């Protein structure tokens, strides 16, 4: 997709037993609007079991206004963590493309679908 115009560095935790939840926090660095905190949370459902904690590095393309980030992005993911692991995902809504890259620890295997909602403030509700 070329060069990203924003990225997020942060941490997240997730767990699932058919139904799952992912939560994270980090710092959004935007080429024009600078740095600001960002939080994300999202439910999932699928053939998925286990849990993991990871450091994340998320590439963001076509984000010209940081307010475009604060919405739900549909997500489909496959994970394989055996003690440690790596996961790469793709999320797109309208023209904004998000590519989270996760490296971490845990025991998790499966595929799932759901969404991730990015927010300006921390919350524990995925809705």
Secondary structure, DSSP 4 states (H G I P E B T S, - for coil): ----SEEEEEEEEEEEEEEEEEEEEEEEEETTTEEEEEEEEEEEEEEEEEEEEEEEEEEEES-SSGGGGSSEEEEEEEEEEEEEEEEE--EEETTEEEEEEEEEEEEEEEEEEEEEEEESS--S---
